[in-house]
Amino acid sequence: MKKNLFKNTAAFSSFSVNDLQKAKTFYNDILGLEVEESNGLLTLHLKDSLPVMIYPKPNHQPATFTVLNFNVNNVESAVNDLNDLGVQFEIYNEEHLKTDERGILDGNPKIAWFKDPAGNILSILEKMKP
């Protein structure tokens, strides 16, 4: 067996949703991403990244982990902008994960989590400081 079987192979991520049209509206109209719909699938076209595939799944269960992270210059500003568009951020008050009342974890990197209409967890995070 070759040890470097996938060394030069591009890979991409995918995740499921329970309602393709709600997902398309959210990712396109709220997050402002280029979304392509074809053959019953959505493709998110992200800057400097391979596309992400979103597929419908009738018995969809939301991911319990972050499925997509967005680098932003300023988390506070991005939280404000998304709040203005109706996006609510997750508030965590666990032993090793505590956000403020707006849903921001002031760490390195500074990060905030929110969910898409299917309940999948997404995040915005500031570029890490050295």
C-alpha positions in Angstrom: 0.0 0.0 0.0 1.3 3.5 -0.9 1.9 5.7 2.1 1.4 8.9 0.1 -1.9 7.8 -1.5 -3.6 11.2 -1.0 -0.6 13.5 -0.6 -1.2 15.3 -3.8 -5.0 15.0 -3.8 -7.3 18.0 -3.1 -10.0 17.4 -0.5 -13.1 19.3 0.4 -15.6 19.3 3.3 -19.3 18.6 3.3 -22.1 18.5 5.8 -25.9 17.8 5.8 -28.9 20.0 6.3 -32.6 19.1 6.7 -33.9 21.9 4.4 -31.8 22.8 1.3 -33.7 26.0 0.5 -33.4 27.4 4.0 -29.7 26.6 3.9 -29.4 28.3 0.5 -31.1 31.4 1.8 -29.0 31.5 5.0 -25.7 31.0 3.3 -26.4 33.3 0.4 -28.6 36.1 1.8 -27.4 36.2 5.4 -23.8 35.2 5.2 -23.3 36.7 1.7 -21.6 33.6 0.2 -21.7 32.5 -3.4 -24.0 29.5 -3.3 -24.5 27.2 -6.3 -27.4 24.8 -6.5 -27.1 21.8 -8.8 -28.3 18.2 -8.8 -30.0 18.6 -5.4 -26.9 19.8 -3.7 -25.5 23.2 -2.6 -21.9 24.3 -3.2 -20.5 27.1 -1.1 -17.7 28.9 -3.0 -15.3 30.4 -0.4 -12.5 32.8 -0.9 -9.1 31.1 -1.2 -10.6 27.7 -0.4 -12.0 24.7 -2.0 -15.8 24.6 -2.3 -17.9 23.1 0.5 -20.7 20.8 -0.4 -24.0 20.8 1.5 -26.4 18.0 1.0 -30.0 17.3 2.1 -30.5 14.5 4.6 -34.1 13.6 5.7 -32.9 12.2 9.1 -30.4 15.0 9.5 -28.8 15.4 13.0 -27.0 18.7 13.5 -23.2 18.4 14.1 -22.2 18.8 17.7 -18.9 20.3 16.6 -17.9 23.3 14.4 -18.4 22.4 10.7 -17.2 25.7 9.2 -15.0 28.5 10.5 -14.8 32.0 9.0 -11.7 34.2 9.5 -12.7 37.8 10.2 -10.7 40.9 11.0 -12.8 41.8 14.0 -15.1 39.4 15.9 -17.0 42.1 17.7 -17.8 43.9 14.5 -18.8 40.7 12.8 -21.0 39.7 15.7 -22.8 43.1 15.5 -23.3 42.7 11.8 -24.7 39.2 12.1 -26.9 40.2 15.0 -28.3 43.0 12.8 -29.2 40.2 10.3 -31.0 38.1 13.0 -28.2 35.7 13.7 -28.0 34.7 17.4 -24.7 33.5 18.9 -24.3 30.6 21.3 -23.6 31.3 24.9 -21.3 28.8 26.6 -20.7 28.7 30.4 -18.8 25.5 30.8 -15.7 24.8 32.8 -13.3 25.1 29.9 -15.5 27.2 27.6 -17.0 30.5 28.7 -18.2 33.2 26.4 -19.4 36.6 27.3 -23.1 37.7 27.1 -22.7 38.3 23.3 -21.2 34.8 22.7 -17.6 35.9 22.3 -14.7 33.9 23.7 -11.9 36.3 24.3 -9.0 34.0 23.6 -6.3 33.6 21.0 -8.0 33.5 18.7 -11.1 35.5 19.7 -14.1 33.4 18.5 -17.9 33.2 18.5 -20.2 30.4 17.5 -23.6 30.4 15.8 -25.8 27.9 14.1 -27.2 27.6 10.6 -31.0 26.8 10.1 -30.3 23.1 10.3 -28.5 23.5 13.7 -25.0 23.0 12.4 -22.3 24.9 14.4 -20.4 27.6 12.5 -17.8 30.1 13.9 -16.2 33.4 13.2 -12.7 33.9 14.6 -10.1 36.6 14.4 -6.8 35.8 12.7 -4.6 34.5 15.5 -2.1 36.9 17.1 1.5 35.8 17.3 
